[in-house]
């Protein structure tokens, strides 16, 4: 059948999807967190206002608070982990933007042009200095729209307001269980962080491809991706039981079966282990290719095939039955046990074949390392393509 490319959505569907993009998603915080944020914002602004008014003794015509402090307060208390809300962006973004606004107001006479230039220049200054803070651009605009302001504005009220807000933010956020300042860098190197689905180099490549300002630190983004991948991995494997991946009906032998018969069965079925069961199907042990090799004296490489043939033929003085060489210390697993519980058994326990038993303890199947690897490969989440971004 010839390959056909799926048709794109009709324009009506595309317009509906575009309109839905205007509807915001809910903010995923609890009512207690909303209350914590509101109280923090109120406390920070109140203390900054009281100290600012006290400083000026409420003199008429003197600014004792800047309006953009309200926006800074929202970032500091509602988003204390955001790179835009850290102390240096709050302090540097506001104060440097005041200087940029003063320079633009002095050099450009046209207010509209000066306003646009001040905001854009403030962004150009803040980004390389790692202090991008949206309310800072508002400060640059405020200076241009109030031509009577001078450099004293930088010290008071801007610097005083910002410092009070930061002191309150540090104390309040940490007292209410939010780290502030929040670590913005990964605390582990590439070798440690690389355990899992991606390394820090992969994260850097993805961020470079995305090429946009993200309101989340690189460390937090890496942590979120690791936790999401771990949760998806656990969820997928958590639904898998041993009964879902085991081989059945299982190949097994009884203890009295000759080694020749057991070896022939393993060669015929192309398997490397045979559970040993009694007449009721209860697991008594397991015999593997390694057991045959060990008995044939694997250390001597010459004539290994000849020694194996002599072994399975049952020469006098040599073991002749499965019960003579089987491993009686065998690990068994229940059919309803989660597959995740097999990972440490295979990885650290040295097991290669795991007999699976039913509720009565009878052999129901066998899981090998290959079966487990296939299950893990199927369960691994496949990352979707990144969303559209500027490139």
N, C-alpha and C positions, 0 to 999 in steps of 0.2 A: 504494500500500500504506500503510495507516495507521501512524503513528509509534507504536512501542512502547517504553516505558522498560525498560531492562535491570533484571532482578531483582537485589536485593542478595544477597550471599553468605548461605548458610544459617547458622543459629546454630552448627552444629558446626564449620564452616570458620572462623567468626569467633573461636570459642573457641581453636581450634588456632593461629590467627595471634596471638592475644593471649598464649598461653602461650609461643610462640616469641619474643615480644618480651623475655622474661626472659633469654634466652640471649645473652650478650654477643658482640659481634663481636671478632675478633682485633685486637690492637694492632699497627698496621702499622709496626713498627720492626725493624731488623736485630739480630742477636745482638751485634754490636759496639756498637750504641747501648745495648742492655740492660746490657752490661758497663760502659759509660761512666757510665750513670745509677747503677748499684749502687756503683761506686767513689766517685762524687761524694757520694752520700748517706752512705756510710761515713766518708769524709774529713770532711765537714761536721759530722756528729754527734760524731765522735771528738774533733775539736779543741774543739768547744763543751763537751763533757763534761770534757776534761782541764783546760781553763781554768776552768770552773766549779768543779770539785773543788779545784783549786789555790787558787782565790779563798777558799774556805771552810776550807781546810786539813782537809777531810774531817771537819768538826765534826759530831757525832751530832745528828740531829734537824733538820738544816738542809738545805733543798732547794737543790741545786746544778744541777739541770736540770729542765725541764718536759717532760712526755711529749708535748705537742702539737708540740714541735719536730721530732719524727719526721715528722709529716704535712707540716709546712712544708718539710722537707728534700726530700720526694718532689716537691713542687711546684717548688721552686727548681731541682732537678737534672734531673728527668724532664720538666718542662714549662716550660723557661725562657722560652718565648715567650708563655705564658699571662698574661692580665691579672691573674689571681689570684696570680701568683708573682713579680710585680715588686717591687723593693725597698720602695717606699712601702706597698703592701698588706701585705707581710710585717711591716714595722716598725710601721706605723700600725694595722693590723688586730689585731696581738697586744697592743700596749701600750694602745690605746684600749679594747679589750675587757676588759683587767684593771681599768681604771677603772670601766667600766660594771658589772662584776661586784661590785666593792667597794661601789658605790652601792646596787645592788639588795640585796646582803647586809645592808647597814645599815638599809635602809628596810623590807624585807619580812621578817617573822619566819618565815613558813611556808617551809621549805626547798624544797618542790616548786614552789610558786608563784614563789619567788625564782629558782629555776633556769630555769624557763620564761621568766620576764620578762627575765632577764639575757641569755639567748641571743637572744631576739627584739629586745631593745633594742640589743644589739651589732650585729645586722644593720642595724637602722634607722640606727645611727650610721655604720657603715662604708660603706654604699651612697652617701649624698650626699657623703661625704668621699673617695670614689674609692679606698677601701682595703679592699674586700671580700676577705676572706681566711678561708676555712673554718676553719682551725685557731684563728683568733682567737675564734670562738664557743666553742670548747672551753676557751680560757683563761677566758672569762667564767663558764662552768659550773664550772671548777676552783675559782675563787675562792669561789663560792657554796657549794660542797660542802666547802670547808675554811675554816670560819668563823674560825679562828685567824689567817688571813693578814691582812696589812695592806698599806699603800701601799709598804712596802719591797720587796714582791714585784715591783713594777713595775721597779725598778732592778736588782734581783738576785733570782732568776736570769733573769727574762724578757728584759730589755733586753740583758744580756750575752750570753745564748744567741743571741738574734736577730741582734745585730751580728756575732758571730763567724760565724754561718751565712751571713750576707749577704756578708761579706768573702771567705769561702771560695767561695761560689757565683759571685761576680763573677770571681774569679781562675780557678777551675776551668772554668767554662763557656766563657769566652773562650779559655782555653788549649786546649780541646778542640773549638774550632770552632763554639761556640754563642754568639750575641750575647746578652749580659746586662749591664745592663738591655736589654730588647728594645724597639725603637721601637713605639709603640702608635698613632701617628698616620700618616696618609697624607702622604708627603713631596711630593706633587704637587698642584697645584690642580685644580679641576673641569675646566678646558679640556684639560689633559693627560690626566687620568685618564679623561675621557670618550671617548677613542679606543677603539673596540671595541664591545662589546655593551651597555654600560651606563655611566652616569656616577655620580659620587659621590652626586648627588641621588637616583638610582634606588636605590642601596645604602641610603641613609638611610631611604627610604620602605619598603623591604623589612624593615629592622631594626625600624622602628617598628611595622610590621604583626606581625612575629614576637613582639615585646614579651616577650622572655625574656633571662635572663642567658646569654651565650654565652662559653664558655671559649676564646675566640680573639679577638685584637684586630681592630678594624675594618680596619686596614691589611692584616693577614694575610688576612682574609676576602676583601677586595677583590683581593688578589694571587692567591689560590687560584681565585677565580671567573674572573679574567682568564686564568689559565693553563689552567684546565679548558675554558673557551670556545675558547681558541686551539688547544688540543689536539684538541677535537672538530671544529673547523673544518678543521684540517690533516688530520685522519684522514678526514673525509668527502670533502674535495676531493682528498686524496692518492690516493684510489681512482679518481677520475675522470680519464680520458684524453681527449685531443682528439677521438678517434674517437667518444666517447660523446655529444658535444654538437654536432658539426659538422653543417652542412647538406649533404645529398647526395641525389641526384647533383648535383654542382656545376654551375652555369651558367658557361660559359667560351666564349671566342672565340679564333680564330687571328689572328695579326697582320694578315693581308691582308683581314680583314672590313671592310666599309665602316662609317663612323661612323653612317650611317643605320640599318644593320642592328643595330649594337651598341646604339644608342639605343632602337630599337624593342624589342629584347629586354629591356633594363633597364626600360622602361615596362611591358611585358607581364608580366614576372615580379615587378615591384615591388621591384627590388633597386637598390642604390646603387653596386655595384662588380661588375666582371667580370674574373676572372683571364684573362690572355692566355697561351695555351699553343701549343706546336708540334704537329706531327702525331702525335708520340709521347706527348703529354700532359705534357711537361715545362713547368714554369712559366717564362715569359719576362718577365712583367711584370703590371701590373694597370691597368685603366682605371676611373675613378670618375666620378660625377656632377660632382664638383669639377673634374675635368679638363675636362669639357665647359663648365662655367660659366666657368672661367678663360680658355679659348680664346674664349668668346663675349664676353669683356670685361665681367666682372660689375660692374666699378666704375661702368659707365654703366647706370643703372636703366631708362632709357627704351628701350623696344623690345627687351627681353631675349628675349622669346619669339620675336620676328621674327629676331633674330640667331641663336638656337639653330636655328630652322628652316633658315636659310640655311646654317648650318654642316653640319647632317646631310644637306642636299641636295648638298653637295660643289661649291660654286662655285669658279670658276677662281682659282688662287692660294691657296686655303684647304686645310688638311689634309683628306684625304678618307678615310683608313684608320686603323684602331685603332693600328697601329704608329707613326703620326705623333704621337699625343698620349699614349700609354701611359707609365706610370712604370716604368722598367726596374729601379729599385732597390726591389725588393719583398721584404718579410720573409716567409719561409715557415716553417712549423712541422711537425714530424713527427706522424703520427697517434697514436703511442704516448707523446708527451710529456704530462706531467701538466698539467691545466688551470691549476693554481696558477702555472705558469711564464708563463702568458699575462697575468696581472694587471699586472706592471710594463710589459709591452709595450704594453698598451692604455692604462694610466694615465699612464705617463711617456714612452713612445715615440711617442705621437701617432698610433698606428695605429687604424683603425676597422674594417678587414676583414683577415682573416688567411687566406691560402690554406694548406690542409693537404695535405701530400704523403705518399705511401706510402714503403715501403722502397726503391723504385727511383727516387724523386724525382718521380713522376707525380702530378698533381693528384688528390686523393681527396675533398676537401670544402672548405668555407669556414666560418670562425667569425667572427661579427660581435660588436660590443660588446653587442648585445641578447642574443645567445646566451650570452655570458659572464655577463651580469647575471642571466639566468634560472638559470644553473647555481649562481651564488653564492647567490641567494635560496633555492634548493632546499636547498643545503648548510648554510645557517645553522641552528644548533640552536635549536629552539623551547623556551623555558624552561617547565618544568612548574610547576604551582601549588605554592605553598609548603605545607608540612605544616601540620596543624592547630595552632593556637596560641591563647593566650588573647587575646581581643579585647574 
